[in-house]
Amino acid sequence: MDTKFKVDELKKFFAVQSEILNKIEKIAPLCTDITSREDITGFSYDGYDGSICIRVYSSDCGNDAYWFPLEYLAMDDEEILKAEKKKAEKAKREIEREKLKEKKAKEKAERKEYERLKKKYEGS
C-alpha cells in the first residue's frame, strides 16, 4: 500500500528540511573540517549512532563526508564551540594516557631485560 501525503505535509517537510540545511551550513565550520571549497550536497541522520552525516563535494578532492552529533542542531554557536573544546580536551587526555601507558610498558620491558642481563652476567 502506497502512503499518500498531503500537499501541506510535504510543504512543511521541505520547509523544515531547508531550515535544517541552513543550520548545517552555519554550524559545519564550527564542528567539522569543512573548507570553503567544499559544497554540501546533502545530509542524513544516522539513527544507529545519533549523528548527522554531511555529504560534500569539492573539485579538488571529489566526494567526502563529515559527521557531528544530532544535538548540535539544537545548540547555539557558543554551545557547539564549548562541546567541541570539551571533545578536543578529552581526546588530548586520552592520547596522553596512551603515551603514558606505552612509556610504562617500555620501562617495564627495559627493566625486565636489565634484570635478565644482570642475572646472566652475575652468574658468569
N, C-alpha and C positions, 0 to 999 in steps of 0.2 A: 504494500500500500504506500503510495507516494504521499508525503506530507505536503500539504498546501500551506503556503504562507500568505498572510495578508500583506497588502502593499504597505500599510502603515508600519507593520512589524519589520519589514525589510528596510524601509527608510530609516527606522530607528536603529536597527542593527548597523547599517552602513555609516550612519552619523556617529555612533559610538566607536566603531572601528576607526574612523577618520580621526576622532579625538585621541584615541589610544596611539595611533601612529604619530600624531603631532607631539604627544608627550614623550614617546620613544625617541623621536628626533631631537627633542630638547635634552633628555637626560642621558642619551647614549654616550656623548663625550665625557660625562662625569664618571661613568662606571664601566666603560669598555675602552679598548684601544682603537676605536674607530677613527679614521682620518677624514680630513675634508675632501679627499679624493675618492672616497667611497660613498656610493649611493645605496640607501636602504631599499631593497627590492621586496621585502615582505617580513612578516613576523609570525610567530606561532607560540602557543603556550604548551609547555611540556608538563603535562599533569603528573608524570612519574616523579620528577624531582622538583616541581614547582617553579620552574624558571621560564623566562621569556627568551626565545631564540630570535635574534635579528639576522636576517639574511641580507648580505651586502654584495655589491659588485663594484669593482674598480677596473679601469682599463689597464692598470699596471699589473694587478695580481689576479684578476678574474673574480670568481665567486669565493666568498668567505662567510663566516658567521661569528656572532658574538652572543654571549648569554649573560643574563643578570636575573636576580630574584624578582619574582612577580610583585613582591611587596614594594619594590622601588616605584612602581606606577602609582602607589598611594602615598608616596612621600614627596616632600618638597626638596629642592636642591640641597639645602643645608643638611637635612636628614640623610640624604644619599651620600653626601661627602663624608659625613660622620661615620656612616656604616662602612664606607669604603676604607676609611682610615683605620677603623677597628679591624676590618678584614686583613688589611696590609700588616698591621701590628701583630695579629695572630699568626699570619704566615711567617713573619720575621722571627717570632718566638719559636715557632716550630722548626725553622731552619737552624736556629741557634741550638735548640735541643738536640737535633740530629747531629750537628757538628760536635757537640759535647759528648754525645753517645759514641760517635766514631772515635773521638780522641781517647776516651776511656778504654774502648776496645783495643785501640792501637797500643796504649800504655800497658794494658794487661798482657797483650801478646808479646810486647817487648820485655816485660818483666818475666814472663814465662820462659822466653828464650834466654834471658840473662841467667835465670836460675838453672836452666838446663846446661848451659855452657859452664857455669860456676861449678856445678856438681861434676861435670865431665872432667874439668881440669883440676879440681881439688882431689879427685880420685886417682889422678895420674902420678 
